[in-house]
Amino acid sequence: ALSDKIINLNTAAVMFMGTAALAGCIFNEAFMTW
């Protein structure tokens, strides 16, 4: 139902944020090394 949709959106948002944060860390490391 609606609660399931909210949970799915929440999970997707958390995964997206995690991926974005991970990518940011990788880019940061790459630029710091250069």
Secondary structure, 3 states (H helix, E strand, C coil): CHHHHHHHHHHHHHHHHHHHHHHHHHHHHHHHHC
